Amino acid sequence: MRQATIARGTKETTISVSINLDGTGKYDIKTGVGFFDHMLEQLSRHSLVDMTIRADGDTHIDDHHTTEDVGIALGQAFKEALGDMSGITRYADTHLAMDEALTRVALDVSGRPFLVWQVDFPRDKVGTFDVELFEEFFRAFAMNAGFTLHIANLYGTNCHHIAETCFKAVARTVRTAIEPDPRQSGRVPTTKGQLGG
């Protein structure tokens, strides 16, 4: 079973994450940051990865530490659940539309973490959430999962829609990339013999 549970505690946050890569998109998410919860629910539902996430962070300061540390723990959970990555599809990409917004995501489950973030928001916040924290989340997630992740919003004017297309496009791309490839059964999809740095 491709499952993992991660617990992470610092002076700033206490995080627990449990995932099942072969789930149905069932989620139970409470981070104390409402809009972030909404985005993580999209990530779970559209990737079909079951996620249980709890976060208790210093949101009286701001949402930065909670957002970044959830990304770290979620990335670590993906890395553990994927193991040596044998049998997976590995590569995937998605164009995802939501009303006026269109976002492109490309992913390599490479074991070599990298993030390209080409997303501009017309405002600084969605509700009370700082939009600059989306990049922090995806960087923490990609670096700890070992993903090469490219996210580019091609156009859009509504900050909520732009953010949601990013999370949904990542979800759909992750779903395809981690899916077992029946022609790769038991083999790591690389000529190197192993994935990673």
N, C-alpha and C positions, 0 to 999 in steps of 0.2 A: 504494500500500500504506500502510495506517495503522499505521505503526511508528515507534518512537523509541528512542534510546539516550541516557541521561543519566549523566554522571560528576560526582560532587560530592566535594570534598575539603576538610576543615577540620582544625584541630589536634585535634579530637575524634573525627572519623570519616572513613573513606574509603568511598564508596558508588558502586556502579555498578548501573544498572537498564536493562534492555532489555525492551520490550513489543511485542506484535503484537495490536492490537485485534480483528483478524479471525482469531484463532487457534482452538484447540480446548481451551484450558485446560491446556496443558502448562506445567509449572513446574520451575524449578531454583533453589532459594532457600536461601541460607546467610547468616544474619545474625549467628550466634554466640549467638542468644537462642532457645532451643528452642521455647517456647510461641508466641512471635511468629512464628517460621517456620511453625508449624502453622496459625496464623490467616491468614498471607499465602498459604499453599497453598490454603486454602479460598477466599480472594478470587480467586485465579487460576482454580481449577477450576470454580467456579460462575458466574463472569463469562464464561468461555470466552476470556479474555484470556491469551495466552501471556506468562509472566514469567520473566525471569532476573534474580535479585537477589543481589548480593554486598555484604556490609557488614563492615568491620573497625573496630570502635569501642572506646571506653574503658569496656568492660563491667566492668573491675576497679573502677570508681567506682560505676556502676549502669547500667541499661539505657535511661535517658532519652534520651541523645544519639543512640544508635543508632536507637531507635524513631522519634523525631521526624525525624531526617535521612532515614531511609528513606521516611517519609511525604512529605517535601519532594521528594525525587528522583522518587518514583513519581508524585506529582501533576504535576510538571514534564513527565514522560514522557507522561502522558495528555494534557496540554494541547498538547504538540507533535504528538502522533499525531493528535489530533482536528482540527488545523488551524483553518480558519474555521468548522468544525462544520456545513457545508452537508450537507443530506440526512439528518441524523440525526433520530431520534424525539424527542429532547430531554428529555421528561418521563417519569417512571416512579415507581412505588411498589410496595412488597412488604410483606406480612405473612408472617413466617417462624417456624415452630414447631420446637423441638427439645425433646422430652420435656415438661417442665413450663414451659419458657420460651417466651415469644412476644415478638418484636421487630418493630416497624414502621419502615420506611425510606421516605422520599420524596426524590426527586432532581430537580433542574433543572440541566441542563448549560447554564448561563446565561452563563458568563464573569464572573459577579459572585459571588465566593466568600463563603460564609457557612456556619457550622456551628451547628446546634441539637443539643445532646447531653443527652438525658434518660434517663440510664442510671445506676442505683444498684446497687452490688454489696454483698452481705451481708458480704463479707470484703475485706481489703486486698490479698490476693494470690491468684493462681492458680499453684500451685506456688511458684516463686520470683519470678514476674513480678508487678510492681506494677500493679494494675488501673487506677490513675489514668492510666497511660500510654496506654491505649486512646483516651481523649479526645485526648491529645496527638498520637497518630498520625493520627486522623481529621481533626483540625483542620489539621494540616500538609498532609495529602493534599488536603482540600477547598480550602484557600486557594491551593495551588499548581496544582491542576487547573482552578480557576475554577468549582467546583461549588457550588451551593446544596444543602446536604445536611442532612437532618433524620433523626436516629436516636433512637428512643424504645423502651426496653424496657418492655413493658406489664406483664409479670409474670415471675417466675422466682425460684428459690432457689439453684440451682447456678451458681457463678461461671463454670465452664467452659462450661456451656450458654448462659448469658447472653452471654458474649463471642463464642461461636461463632455464635449467632443474629445478632449484630450484623454480623460479617464476611460471613456467608452472605447475609444480607438485603441488605447493600450490594452484594455481588457480583451477585445476581440483578437488582437495580435498575439497576446500571450496565450490565449486559448488555442490558437492554431499552432504556435511554435512549440508548445509543450505536449501537444497531442502525440500519442504513439504513432509511429509510421510503420505499418505492417511489413514494409520491405526493408526496414532497418532493425528488425527485432534482434535484440541482444548486442547490437553494434553501436558504438559511439559515432555520431555523424561527423567525422573528420578524418583526413588522411594522416593526422599526427598520432592517432591512437588514443589520445585523450584530449578533453577540452579543458581550458584553463590557461593561466599565465605561464 
